[in-house]
Amino acid sequence: MADSDGIEPHRTGEVRRETVALRRLRMSDAAAVHEAFASAGDMARQGDVTTAEGAERYVARLLEAGSSHEAWAIVEADELIGVIGVTVDEENRSGWFWYWMTHRARGRGLTRRAAATVAEWALTERGKFLIDGQRIDVETYGRLRADPAPEFDALPLLIGL
């Protein structure tokens, strides 16, 4: 957890100052979501957001009470540069992982770091992807809570902001 100066312990134990972090998506991010969808033609694959109102609907759907989406904003100096999330299937105790980055934020390795951070959160903090605490699967397609955690360069996870 970051201290009051924004210093975050690294997974390997080192301490460093970080300007990119993850926080929960907010309705106030809708304008930045609209800008992100306009930042590159390939963003159309991520949803139908072509207007400010469309961006508001997109964010509202992700934040809706009872939604199956666990959406996180990837922020740099609290400016949204991407969104990463897990759409949870409670019945099957699984999640569909999804993400996108603004055009200007691509190529910096941030998506990989954000994905690893959210996966770690989903498998440890959220902890609802196992049945009676046990791994139940026929084939392994991804990491589960009981699997060894990979070493990665985590982003700060701002919970409650």
Phi and psi in radians as a Rosetta constraint file:
Dihedral C 1 N 2 CA 2 C 2 CIRCULARHARMONIC -1.258 0.35
Dihedral N 2 CA 2 C 2 N 3 CIRCULARHARMONIC 2.535 0.35
Dihedral C 2 N 3 CA 3 C 3 CIRCULARHARMONIC -1.494 0.35
Dihedral N 3 CA 3 C 3 N 4 CIRCULARHARMONIC -3.059 0.35
Dihedral C 3 N 4 CA 4 C 4 CIRCULARHARMONIC -1.142 0.35
Dihedral N 4 CA 4 C 4 N 5 CIRCULARHARMONIC -0.304 0.35
Dihedral C 4 N 5 CA 5 C 5 CIRCULARHARMONIC -1.616 0.35
Dihedral N 5 CA 5 C 5 N 6 CIRCULARHARMONIC 0.097 0.35
Dihedral C 5 N 6 CA 6 C 6 CIRCULARHARMONIC 1.373 0.35
Dihedral N 6 CA 6 C 6 N 7 CIRCULARHARMONIC 0.310 0.35
Dihedral C 6 N 7 CA 7 C 7 CIRCULARHARMONIC -1.535 0.35
Dihedral N 7 CA 7 C 7 N 8 CIRCULARHARMONIC 2.226 0.35
Dihedral C 7 N 8 CA 8 C 8 CIRCULARHARMONIC -2.022 0.35
Dihedral N 8 CA 8 C 8 N 9 CIRCULARHARMONIC 2.252 0.35
Dihedral C 8 N 9 CA 9 C 9 CIRCULARHARMONIC -1.167 0.35
Dihedral N 9 CA 9 C 9 N 10 CIRCULARHARMONIC 2.318 0.35
Dihedral C 9 N 10 CA 10 C 10 CIRCULARHARMONIC -1.351 0.35
Dihedral N 10 CA 10 C 10 N 11 CIRCULARHARMONIC 2.681 0.35
Dihedral C 10 N 11 CA 11 C 11 CIRCULARHARMONIC -0.977 0.35
Dihedral N 11 CA 11 C 11 N 12 CIRCULARHARMONIC -0.528 0.35
Dihedral C 11 N 12 CA 12 C 12 CIRCULARHARMONIC -1.521 0.35
Dihedral N 12 CA 12 C 12 N 13 CIRCULARHARMONIC 0.033 0.35
Dihedral C 12 N 13 CA 13 C 13 CIRCULARHARMONIC 1.805 0.35
Dihedral N 13 CA 13 C 13 N 14 CIRCULARHARMONIC -0.270 0.35
Dihedral C 13 N 14 CA 14 C 14 CIRCULARHARMONIC -1.271 0.35
Dihedral N 14 CA 14 C 14 N 15 CIRCULARHARMONIC 2.738 0.35
Dihedral C 14 N 15 CA 15 C 15 CIRCULARHARMONIC -1.982 0.35
Dihedral N 15 CA 15 C 15 N 16 CIRCULARHARMONIC 2.383 0.35
Dihedral C 15 N 16 CA 16 C 16 CIRCULARHARMONIC -2.673 0.35
Dihedral N 16 CA 16 C 16 N 17 CIRCULARHARMONIC 2.835 0.35
Dihedral C 16 N 17 CA 17 C 17 CIRCULARHARMONIC -1.575 0.35
Dihedral N 17 CA 17 C 17 N 18 CIRCULARHARMONIC 2.330 0.35
Dihedral C 17 N 18 CA 18 C 18 CIRCULARHARMONIC -2.188 0.35
Dihedral N 18 CA 18 C 18 N 19 CIRCULARHARMONIC 2.368 0.35
Dihedral C 18 N 19 CA 19 C 19 CIRCULARHARMONIC -1.797 0.35
Dihedral N 19 CA 19 C 19 N 20 CIRCULARHARMONIC -0.238 0.35
Dihedral C 19 N 20 CA 20 C 20 CIRCULARHARMONIC -1.865 0.35
Dihedral N 20 CA 20 C 20 N 21 CIRCULARHARMONIC 2.359 0.35
Dihedral C 20 N 21 CA 21 C 21 CIRCULARHARMONIC -2.593 0.35
Dihedral N 21 CA 21 C 21 N 22 CIRCULARHARMONIC 3.029 0.35
Dihedral C 21 N 22 CA 22 C 22 CIRCULARHARMONIC -1.973 0.35
Dihedral N 22 CA 22 C 22 N 23 CIRCULARHARMONIC 2.359 0.35
Dihedral C 22 N 23 CA 23 C 23 CIRCULARHARMONIC -2.482 0.35
Dihedral N 23 CA 23 C 23 N 24 CIRCULARHARMONIC 2.887 0.35
Dihedral C 23 N 24 CA 24 C 24 CIRCULARHARMONIC -1.106 0.35
Dihedral N 24 CA 24 C 24 N 25 CIRCULARHARMONIC 2.471 0.35
Dihedral C 24 N 25 CA 25 C 25 CIRCULARHARMONIC -1.095 0.35
Dihedral N 25 CA 25 C 25 N 26 CIRCULARHARMONIC 2.527 0.35
Dihedral C 25 N 26 CA 26 C 26 CIRCULARHARMONIC -2.228 0.35
Dihedral N 26 CA 26 C 26 N 27 CIRCULARHARMONIC 2.726 0.35
Dihedral C 26 N 27 CA 27 C 27 CIRCULARHARMONIC -1.023 0.35
Dihedral N 27 CA 27 C 27 N 28 CIRCULARHARMONIC -0.579 0.35
Dihedral C 27 N 28 CA 28 C 28 CIRCULARHARMONIC -1.163 0.35
Dihedral N 28 CA 28 C 28 N 29 CIRCULARHARMONIC -0.143 0.35
Dihedral C 28 N 29 CA 29 C 29 CIRCULARHARMONIC -1.459 0.35
Dihedral N 29 CA 29 C 29 N 30 CIRCULARHARMONIC -0.080 0.35
Dihedral C 29 N 30 CA 30 C 30 CIRCULARHARMONIC -1.000 0.35
Dihedral N 30 CA 30 C 30 N 31 CIRCULARHARMONIC -0.723 0.35
Dihedral C 30 N 31 CA 31 C 31 CIRCULARHARMONIC -1.103 0.35
Dihedral N 31 CA 31 C 31 N 32 CIRCULARHARMONIC -0.719 0.35
Dihedral C 31 N 32 CA 32 C 32 CIRCULARHARMONIC -1.184 0.35
Dihedral N 32 CA 32 C 32 N 33 CIRCULARHARMONIC -0.603 0.35
Dihedral C 32 N 33 CA 33 C 33 CIRCULARHARMONIC -1.114 0.35
Dihedral N 33 CA 33 C 33 N 34 CIRCULARHARMONIC -0.760 0.35
Dihedral C 33 N 34 CA 34 C 34 CIRCULARHARMONIC -1.029 0.35
Dihedral N 34 CA 34 C 34 N 35 CIRCULARHARMONIC -0.815 0.35
Dihedral C 34 N 35 CA 35 C 35 CIRCULARHARMONIC -1.069 0.35
Dihedral N 35 CA 35 C 35 N 36 CIRCULARHARMONIC -0.714 0.35
Dihedral C 35 N 36 CA 36 C 36 CIRCULARHARMONIC -1.083 0.35
Dihedral N 36 CA 36 C 36 N 37 CIRCULARHARMONIC -0.756 0.35
Dihedral C 36 N 37 CA 37 C 37 CIRCULARHARMONIC -1.173 0.35
Dihedral N 37 CA 37 C 37 N 38 CIRCULARHARMONIC -0.446 0.35
Dihedral C 37 N 38 CA 38 C 38 CIRCULARHARMONIC -1.486 0.35
Dihedral N 38 CA 38 C 38 N 39 CIRCULARHARMONIC -0.141 0.35
Dihedral C 38 N 39 CA 39 C 39 CIRCULARHARMONIC -1.326 0.35
Dihedral N 39 CA 39 C 39 N 40 CIRCULARHARMONIC -0.359 0.35
Dihedral C 39 N 40 CA 40 C 40 CIRCULARHARMONIC -2.772 0.35
Dihedral N 40 CA 40 C 40 N 41 CIRCULARHARMONIC 2.496 0.35
Dihedral C 40 N 41 CA 41 C 41 CIRCULARHARMONIC -1.057 0.35
Dihedral N 41 CA 41 C 41 N 42 CIRCULARHARMONIC -0.541 0.35
Dihedral C 41 N 42 CA 42 C 42 CIRCULARHARMONIC -1.284 0.35
Dihedral N 42 CA 42 C 42 N 43 CIRCULARHARMONIC -0.136 0.35
Dihedral C 42 N 43 CA 43 C 43 CIRCULARHARMONIC -1.177 0.35
Dihedral N 43 CA 43 C 43 N 44 CIRCULARHARMONIC -0.319 0.35
Dihedral C 43 N 44 CA 44 C 44 CIRCULARHARMONIC -1.031 0.35
Dihedral N 44 CA 44 C 44 N 45 CIRCULARHARMONIC -0.423 0.35
Dihedral C 44 N 45 CA 45 C 45 CIRCULARHARMONIC -1.169 0.35
Dihedral N 45 CA 45 C 45 N 46 CIRCULARHARMONIC -0.387 0.35
Dihedral C 45 N 46 CA 46 C 46 CIRCULARHARMONIC -1.527 0.35
Dihedral N 46 CA 46 C 46 N 47 CIRCULARHARMONIC -0.214 0.35
Dihedral C 46 N 47 CA 47 C 47 CIRCULARHARMONIC 2.713 0.35
Dihedral N 47 CA 47 C 47 N 48 CIRCULARHARMONIC 2.995 0.35
Dihedral C 47 N 48 CA 48 C 48 CIRCULARHARMONIC -1.701 0.35
Dihedral N 48 CA 48 C 48 N 49 CIRCULARHARMONIC 1.429 0.35
Dihedral C 48 N 49 CA 49 C 49 CIRCULARHARMONIC -2.171 0.35
Dihedral N 49 CA 49 C 49 N 50 CIRCULARHARMONIC 1.759 0.35
Dihedral C 49 N 50 CA 50 C 50 CIRCULARHARMONIC -2.143 0.35
Dihedral N 50 CA 50 C 50 N 51 CIRCULARHARMONIC -0.117 0.35
Dihedral C 50 N 51 CA 51 C 51 CIRCULARHARMONIC -2.376 0.35
Dihedral N 51 CA 51 C 51 N 52 CIRCULARHARMONIC 2.900 0.35
Dihedral C 51 N 52 CA 52 C 52 CIRCULARHARMONIC -1.067 0.35
Dihedral N 52 CA 52 C 52 N 53 CIRCULARHARMONIC -0.691 0.35
Dihedral C 52 N 53 CA 53 C 53 CIRCULARHARMONIC -1.140 0.35
Dihedral N 53 CA 53 C 53 N 54 CIRCULARHARMONIC -0.678 0.35
Dihedral C 53 N 54 CA 54 C 54 CIRCULARHARMONIC -1.099 0.35
Dihedral N 54 CA 54 C 54 N 55 CIRCULARHARMONIC -0.673 0.35
Dihedral C 54 N 55 CA 55 C 55 CIRCULARHARMONIC -1.142 0.35
Dihedral N 55 CA 55 C 55 N 56 CIRCULARHARMONIC -0.707 0.35
Dihedral C 55 N 56 CA 56 C 56 CIRCULARHARMONIC -1.091 0.35
Dihedral N 56 CA 56 C 56 N 57 CIRCULARHARMONIC -0.738 0.35
Dihedral C 56 N 57 CA 57 C 57 CIRCULARHARMONIC -1.115 0.35
Dihedral N 57 CA 57 C 57 N 58 CIRCULARHARMONIC -0.726 0.35
Dihedral C 57 N 58 CA 58 C 58 CIRCULARHARMONIC -1.039 0.35
Dihedral N 58 CA 58 C 58 N 59 CIRCULARHARMONIC -0.873 0.35
Dihedral C 58 N 59 CA 59 C 59 CIRCULARHARMONIC -1.167 0.35
Dihedral N 59 CA 59 C 59 N 60 CIRCULARHARMONIC -0.744 0.35
Dihedral C 59 N 60 CA 60 C 60 CIRCULARHARMONIC -1.046 0.35
Dihedral N 60 CA 60 C 60 N 61 CIRCULARHARMONIC -0.696 0.35
Dihedral C 60 N 61 CA 61 C 61 CIRCULARHARMONIC -1.094 0.35
Dihedral N 61 CA 61 C 61 N 62 CIRCULARHARMONIC -0.700 0.35
Dihedral C 61 N 62 CA 62 C 62 CIRCULARHARMONIC -1.222 0.35
Dihedral N 62 CA 62 C 62 N 63 CIRCULARHARMONIC -0.510 0.35
Dihedral C 62 N 63 CA 63 C 63 CIRCULARHARMONIC -1.724 0.35
Dihedral N 63 CA 63 C 63 N 64 CIRCULARHARMONIC -0.100 0.35
Dihedral C 63 N 64 CA 64 C 64 CIRCULARHARMONIC -0.913 0.35
Dihedral N 64 CA 64 C 64 N 65 CIRCULARHARMONIC 2.397 0.35
Dihedral C 64 N 65 CA 65 C 65 CIRCULARHARMONIC -0.988 0.35
Dihedral N 65 CA 65 C 65 N 66 CIRCULARHARMONIC 2.328 0.35
Dihedral C 65 N 66 CA 66 C 66 CIRCULARHARMONIC 1.408 0.35
Dihedral N 66 CA 66 C 66 N 67 CIRCULARHARMONIC 0.061 0.35
Dihedral C 66 N 67 CA 67 C 67 CIRCULARHARMONIC -1.116 0.35
Dihedral N 67 CA 67 C 67 N 68 CIRCULARHARMONIC 2.607 0.35
Dihedral C 67 N 68 CA 68 C 68 CIRCULARHARMONIC -1.488 0.35
Dihedral N 68 CA 68 C 68 N 69 CIRCULARHARMONIC 0.014 0.35
Dihedral C 68 N 69 CA 69 C 69 CIRCULARHARMONIC -1.622 0.35
Dihedral N 69 CA 69 C 69 N 70 CIRCULARHARMONIC 2.356 0.35
Dihedral C 69 N 70 CA 70 C 70 CIRCULARHARMONIC -1.959 0.35
Dihedral N 70 CA 70 C 70 N 71 CIRCULARHARMONIC 1.605 0.35
Dihedral C 70 N 71 CA 71 C 71 CIRCULARHARMONIC -1.791 0.35
Dihedral N 71 CA 71 C 71 N 72 CIRCULARHARMONIC 2.330 0.35
Dihedral C 71 N 72 CA 72 C 72 CIRCULARHARMONIC -2.130 0.35
Dihedral N 72 CA 72 C 72 N 73 CIRCULARHARMONIC 2.409 0.35
Dihedral C 72 N 73 CA 73 C 73 CIRCULARHARMONIC -1.557 0.35
Dihedral N 73 CA 73 C 73 N 74 CIRCULARHARMONIC 2.321 0.35
Dihedral C 73 N 74 CA 74 C 74 CIRCULARHARMONIC -1.605 0.35
Dihedral N 74 CA 74 C 74 N 75 CIRCULARHARMONIC 2.057 0.35
Dihedral C 74 N 75 CA 75 C 75 CIRCULARHARMONIC -2.147 0.35
Dihedral N 75 CA 75 C 75 N 76 CIRCULARHARMONIC 2.553 0.35
Dihedral C 75 N 76 CA 76 C 76 CIRCULARHARMONIC -2.135 0.35
Dihedral N 76 CA 76 C 76 N 77 CIRCULARHARMONIC 2.035 0.35
Dihedral C 76 N 77 CA 77 C 77 CIRCULARHARMONIC 0.909 0.35
Dihedral N 77 CA 77 C 77 N 78 CIRCULARHARMONIC 0.751 0.35
Dihedral C 77 N 78 CA 78 C 78 CIRCULARHARMONIC 1.079 0.35
Dihedral N 78 CA 78 C 78 N 79 CIRCULARHARMONIC 0.286 0.35
Dihedral C 78 N 79 CA 79 C 79 CIRCULARHARMONIC -1.755 0.35
Dihedral N 79 CA 79 C 79 N 80 CIRCULARHARMONIC 2.190 0.35
Dihedral C 79 N 80 CA 80 C 80 CIRCULARHARMONIC -1.102 0.35
Dihedral N 80 CA 80 C 80 N 81 CIRCULARHARMONIC 2.202 0.35
Dihedral C 80 N 81 CA 81 C 81 CIRCULARHARMONIC -2.143 0.35
Dihedral N 81 CA 81 C 81 N 82 CIRCULARHARMONIC -0.036 0.35
Dihedral C 81 N 82 CA 82 C 82 CIRCULARHARMONIC -3.128 0.35
Dihedral N 82 CA 82 C 82 N 83 CIRCULARHARMONIC 2.965 0.35
Dihedral C 82 N 83 CA 83 C 83 CIRCULARHARMONIC -2.358 0.35
Dihedral N 83 CA 83 C 83 N 84 CIRCULARHARMONIC 2.438 0.35
Dihedral C 83 N 84 CA 84 C 84 CIRCULARHARMONIC -2.379 0.35
Dihedral N 84 CA 84 C 84 N 85 CIRCULARHARMONIC 2.490 0.35
Dihedral C 84 N 85 CA 85 C 85 CIRCULARHARMONIC -2.776 0.35
Dihedral N 85 CA 85 C 85 N 86 CIRCULARHARMONIC 3.022 0.35
Dihedral C 85 N 86 CA 86 C 86 CIRCULARHARMONIC -2.220 0.35
Dihedral N 86 CA 86 C 86 N 87 CIRCULARHARMONIC 2.207 0.35
Dihedral C 86 N 87 CA 87 C 87 CIRCULARHARMONIC -1.678 0.35
Dihedral N 87 CA 87 C 87 N 88 CIRCULARHARMONIC 2.041 0.35
Dihedral C 87 N 88 CA 88 C 88 CIRCULARHARMONIC -1.604 0.35
Dihedral N 88 CA 88 C 88 N 89 CIRCULARHARMONIC 2.309 0.35
Dihedral C 88 N 89 CA 89 C 89 CIRCULARHARMONIC -1.885 0.35
Dihedral N 89 CA 89 C 89 N 90 CIRCULARHARMONIC 1.592 0.35
Dihedral C 89 N 90 CA 90 C 90 CIRCULARHARMONIC -1.049 0.35
Dihedral N 90 CA 90 C 90 N 91 CIRCULARHARMONIC -0.694 0.35
Dihedral C 90 N 91 CA 91 C 91 CIRCULARHARMONIC -1.047 0.35
Dihedral N 91 CA 91 C 91 N 92 CIRCULARHARMONIC -0.727 0.35
Dihedral C 91 N 92 CA 92 C 92 CIRCULARHARMONIC -1.712 0.35
Dihedral N 92 CA 92 C 92 N 93 CIRCULARHARMONIC 0.090 0.35
Dihedral C 92 N 93 CA 93 C 93 CIRCULARHARMONIC 0.894 0.35
Dihedral N 93 CA 93 C 93 N 94 CIRCULARHARMONIC 0.867 0.35
Dihedral C 93 N 94 CA 94 C 94 CIRCULARHARMONIC -2.449 0.35
Dihedral N 94 CA 94 C 94 N 95 CIRCULARHARMONIC 2.987 0.35
Dihedral C 94 N 95 CA 95 C 95 CIRCULARHARMONIC -2.504 0.35
Dihedral N 95 CA 95 C 95 N 96 CIRCULARHARMONIC 2.524 0.35
Dihedral C 95 N 96 CA 96 C 96 CIRCULARHARMONIC -1.761 0.35
Dihedral N 96 CA 96 C 96 N 97 CIRCULARHARMONIC 2.074 0.35
Dihedral C 96 N 97 CA 97 C 97 CIRCULARHARMONIC -1.558 0.35
Dihedral N 97 CA 97 C 97 N 98 CIRCULARHARMONIC 2.338 0.35
Dihedral C 97 N 98 CA 98 C 98 CIRCULARHARMONIC -2.568 0.35
Dihedral N 98 CA 98 C 98 N 99 CIRCULARHARMONIC 2.771 0.35
Dihedral C 98 N 99 CA 99 C 99 CIRCULARHARMONIC -2.898 0.35
Dihedral N 99 CA 99 C 99 N 100 CIRCULARHARMONIC 2.809 0.35
Dihedral C 99 N 100 CA 100 C 100 CIRCULARHARMONIC -2.721 0.35
Dihedral N 100 CA 100 C 100 N 101 CIRCULARHARMONIC 2.720 0.35
Dihedral C 100 N 101 CA 101 C 101 CIRCULARHARMONIC -2.269 0.35
Dihedral N 101 CA 101 C 101 N 102 CIRCULARHARMONIC 2.590 0.35
Dihedral C 101 N 102 CA 102 C 102 CIRCULARHARMONIC -1.103 0.35
Dihedral N 102 CA 102 C 102 N 103 CIRCULARHARMONIC 2.737 0.35
Dihedral C 102 N 103 CA 103 C 103 CIRCULARHARMONIC -0.986 0.35
Dihedral N 103 CA 103 C 103 N 104 CIRCULARHARMONIC -0.757 0.35
Dihedral C 103 N 104 CA 104 C 104 CIRCULARHARMONIC -1.240 0.35
Dihedral N 104 CA 104 C 104 N 105 CIRCULARHARMONIC -0.314 0.35
Dihedral C 104 N 105 CA 105 C 105 CIRCULARHARMONIC -1.670 0.35
Dihedral N 105 CA 105 C 105 N 106 CIRCULARHARMONIC -0.062 0.35
Dihedral C 105 N 106 CA 106 C 106 CIRCULARHARMONIC -1.308 0.35
Dihedral N 106 CA 106 C 106 N 107 CIRCULARHARMONIC 2.724 0.35
Dihedral C 106 N 107 CA 107 C 107 CIRCULARHARMONIC 1.436 0.35
Dihedral N 107 CA 107 C 107 N 108 CIRCULARHARMONIC 0.189 0.35
Dihedral C 107 N 108 CA 108 C 108 CIRCULARHARMONIC -1.915 0.35
Dihedral N 108 CA 108 C 108 N 109 CIRCULARHARMONIC 0.029 0.35
Dihedral C 108 N 109 CA 109 C 109 CIRCULARHARMONIC 1.403 0.35
Dihedral N 109 CA 109 C 109 N 110 CIRCULARHARMONIC 0.133 0.35
Dihedral C 109 N 110 CA 110 C 110 CIRCULARHARMONIC -1.282 0.35
Dihedral N 110 CA 110 C 110 N 111 CIRCULARHARMONIC -0.595 0.35
Dihedral C 110 N 111 CA 111 C 111 CIRCULARHARMONIC -1.108 0.35
Dihedral N 111 CA 111 C 111 N 112 CIRCULARHARMONIC -0.767 0.35
Dihedral C 111 N 112 CA 112 C 112 CIRCULARHARMONIC -1.050 0.35
Dihedral N 112 CA 112 C 112 N 113 CIRCULARHARMONIC -0.791 0.35
Dihedral C 112 N 113 CA 113 C 113 CIRCULARHARMONIC -1.143 0.35
Dihedral N 113 CA 113 C 113 N 114 CIRCULARHARMONIC -0.751 0.35
Dihedral C 113 N 114 CA 114 C 114 CIRCULARHARMONIC -1.123 0.35
Dihedral N 114 CA 114 C 114 N 115 CIRCULARHARMONIC -0.731 0.35
Dihedral C 114 N 115 CA 115 C 115 CIRCULARHARMONIC -1.074 0.35
Dihedral N 115 CA 115 C 115 N 116 CIRCULARHARMONIC -0.789 0.35
Dihedral C 115 N 116 CA 116 C 116 CIRCULARHARMONIC -1.117 0.35
Dihedral N 116 CA 116 C 116 N 117 CIRCULARHARMONIC -0.681 0.35
Dihedral C 116 N 117 CA 117 C 117 CIRCULARHARMONIC -1.157 0.35
Dihedral N 117 CA 117 C 117 N 118 CIRCULARHARMONIC -0.808 0.35
Dihedral C 117 N 118 CA 118 C 118 CIRCULARHARMONIC -1.197 0.35
Dihedral N 118 CA 118 C 118 N 119 CIRCULARHARMONIC -0.656 0.35
Dihedral C 118 N 119 CA 119 C 119 CIRCULARHARMONIC -1.084 0.35
Dihedral N 119 CA 119 C 119 N 120 CIRCULARHARMONIC -0.754 0.35
Dihedral C 119 N 120 CA 120 C 120 CIRCULARHARMONIC -1.061 0.35
Dihedral N 120 CA 120 C 120 N 121 CIRCULARHARMONIC -0.776 0.35
Dihedral C 120 N 121 CA 121 C 121 CIRCULARHARMONIC -1.062 0.35
Dihedral N 121 CA 121 C 121 N 122 CIRCULARHARMONIC -0.823 0.35
Dihedral C 121 N 122 CA 122 C 122 CIRCULARHARMONIC -1.098 0.35
Dihedral N 122 CA 122 C 122 N 123 CIRCULARHARMONIC -0.621 0.35
Dihedral C 122 N 123 CA 123 C 123 CIRCULARHARMONIC -1.546 0.35
Dihedral N 123 CA 123 C 123 N 124 CIRCULARHARMONIC -0.243 0.35
Dihedral C 123 N 124 CA 124 C 124 CIRCULARHARMONIC -2.023 0.35
Dihedral N 124 CA 124 C 124 N 125 CIRCULARHARMONIC -1.063 0.35
Dihedral C 124 N 125 CA 125 C 125 CIRCULARHARMONIC -1.220 0.35
Dihedral N 125 CA 125 C 125 N 126 CIRCULARHARMONIC -0.880 0.35
Dihedral C 125 N 126 CA 126 C 126 CIRCULARHARMONIC -1.222 0.35
Dihedral N 126 CA 126 C 126 N 127 CIRCULARHARMONIC -0.847 0.35
Dihedral C 126 N 127 CA 127 C 127 CIRCULARHARMONIC 0.995 0.35
Dihedral N 127 CA 127 C 127 N 128 CIRCULARHARMONIC 0.517 0.35
Dihedral C 127 N 128 CA 128 C 128 CIRCULARHARMONIC -1.988 0.35
Dihedral N 128 CA 128 C 128 N 129 CIRCULARHARMONIC 0.398 0.35
Dihedral C 128 N 129 CA 129 C 129 CIRCULARHARMONIC -1.819 0.35
Dihedral N 129 CA 129 C 129 N 130 CIRCULARHARMONIC 0.184 0.35
Dihedral C 129 N 130 CA 130 C 130 CIRCULARHARMONIC -2.080 0.35
Dihedral N 130 CA 130 C 130 N 131 CIRCULARHARMONIC 2.781 0.35
Dihedral C 130 N 131 CA 131 C 131 CIRCULARHARMONIC -1.819 0.35
Dihedral N 131 CA 131 C 131 N 132 CIRCULARHARMONIC 2.059 0.35
Dihedral C 131 N 132 CA 132 C 132 CIRCULARHARMONIC 0.897 0.35
Dihedral N 132 CA 132 C 132 N 133 CIRCULARHARMONIC 0.652 0.35
Dihedral C 132 N 133 CA 133 C 133 CIRCULARHARMONIC 1.303 0.35
Dihedral N 133 CA 133 C 133 N 134 CIRCULARHARMONIC 0.113 0.35
Dihedral C 133 N 134 CA 134 C 134 CIRCULARHARMONIC -2.006 0.35
Dihedral N 134 CA 134 C 134 N 135 CIRCULARHARMONIC 2.585 0.35
Dihedral C 134 N 135 CA 135 C 135 CIRCULARHARMONIC -1.358 0.35
Dihedral N 135 CA 135 C 135 N 136 CIRCULARHARMONIC 2.093 0.35
Dihedral C 135 N 136 CA 136 C 136 CIRCULARHARMONIC -2.191 0.35
Dihedral N 136 CA 136 C 136 N 137 CIRCULARHARMONIC 1.855 0.35
Dihedral C 136 N 137 CA 137 C 137 CIRCULARHARMONIC -2.766 0.35
Dihedral N 137 CA 137 C 137 N 138 CIRCULARHARMONIC 2.754 0.35
Dihedral C 137 N 138 CA 138 C 138 CIRCULARHARMONIC -1.564 0.35
Dihedral N 138 CA 138 C 138 N 139 CIRCULARHARMONIC -0.783 0.35
Dihedral C 138 N 139 CA 139 C 139 CIRCULARHARMONIC -2.252 0.35
Dihedral N 139 CA 139 C 139 N 140 CIRCULARHARMONIC 2.579 0.35
Dihedral C 139 N 140 CA 140 C 140 CIRCULARHARMONIC -1.673 0.35
Dihedral N 140 CA 140 C 140 N 141 CIRCULARHARMONIC 2.064 0.35
Dihedral C 140 N 141 CA 141 C 141 CIRCULARHARMONIC -1.944 0.35
Dihedral N 141 CA 141 C 141 N 142 CIRCULARHARMONIC -0.127 0.35
Dihedral C 141 N 142 CA 142 C 142 CIRCULARHARMONIC -2.873 0.35
Dihedral N 142 CA 142 C 142 N 143 CIRCULARHARMONIC 3.077 0.35
Dihedral C 142 N 143 CA 143 C 143 CIRCULARHARMONIC -1.347 0.35
Dihedral N 143 CA 143 C 143 N 144 CIRCULARHARMONIC 2.387 0.35
Dihedral C 143 N 144 CA 144 C 144 CIRCULARHARMONIC -2.015 0.35
Dihedral N 144 CA 144 C 144 N 145 CIRCULARHARMONIC 2.966 0.35
Dihedral C 144 N 145 CA 145 C 145 CIRCULARHARMONIC -0.967 0.35
Dihedral N 145 CA 145 C 145 N 146 CIRCULARHARMONIC -0.673 0.35
Dihedral C 145 N 146 CA 146 C 146 CIRCULARHARMONIC -1.330 0.35
Dihedral N 146 CA 146 C 146 N 147 CIRCULARHARMONIC -0.220 0.35
Dihedral C 146 N 147 CA 147 C 147 CIRCULARHARMONIC -1.262 0.35
Dihedral N 147 CA 147 C 147 N 148 CIRCULARHARMONIC 2.664 0.35
Dihedral C 147 N 148 CA 148 C 148 CIRCULARHARMONIC -1.077 0.35
Dihedral N 148 CA 148 C 148 N 149 CIRCULARHARMONIC 2.370 0.35
Dihedral C 148 N 149 CA 149 C 149 CIRCULARHARMONIC -1.255 0.35
Dihedral N 149 CA 149 C 149 N 150 CIRCULARHARMONIC 2.338 0.35
Dihedral C 149 N 150 CA 150 C 150 CIRCULARHARMONIC -1.300 0.35
Dihedral N 150 CA 150 C 150 N 151 CIRCULARHARMONIC 2.711 0.35
Dihedral C 150 N 151 CA 151 C 151 CIRCULARHARMONIC -1.442 0.35
Dihedral N 151 CA 151 C 151 N 152 CIRCULARHARMONIC 2.286 0.35
Dihedral C 151 N 152 CA 152 C 152 CIRCULARHARMONIC -2.656 0.35
Dihedral N 152 CA 152 C 152 N 153 CIRCULARHARMONIC 2.892 0.35
Dihedral C 152 N 153 CA 153 C 153 CIRCULARHARMONIC -1.627 0.35
Dihedral N 153 CA 153 C 153 N 154 CIRCULARHARMONIC 1.564 0.35
Dihedral C 153 N 154 CA 154 C 154 CIRCULARHARMONIC -1.183 0.35
Dihedral N 154 CA 154 C 154 N 155 CIRCULARHARMONIC 2.606 0.35
Dihedral C 154 N 155 CA 155 C 155 CIRCULARHARMONIC -1.612 0.35
Dihedral N 155 CA 155 C 155 N 156 CIRCULARHARMONIC 2.635 0.35
Dihedral C 155 N 156 CA 156 C 156 CIRCULARHARMONIC -1.074 0.35
Dihedral N 156 CA 156 C 156 N 157 CIRCULARHARMONIC 2.379 0.35
Dihedral C 156 N 157 CA 157 C 157 CIRCULARHARMONIC -1.856 0.35
Dihedral N 157 CA 157 C 157 N 158 CIRCULARHARMONIC 1.841 0.35
Dihedral C 157 N 158 CA 158 C 158 CIRCULARHARMONIC -1.561 0.35
Dihedral N 158 CA 158 C 158 N 159 CIRCULARHARMONIC 1.738 0.35
Dihedral C 158 N 159 CA 159 C 159 CIRCULARHARMONIC -1.639 0.35
Dihedral N 159 CA 159 C 159 N 160 CIRCULARHARMONIC 2.336 0.35
Dihedral C 159 N 160 CA 160 C 160 CIRCULARHARMONIC 1.488 0.35
Dihedral N 160 CA 160 C 160 N 161 CIRCULARHARMONIC 0.180 0.35
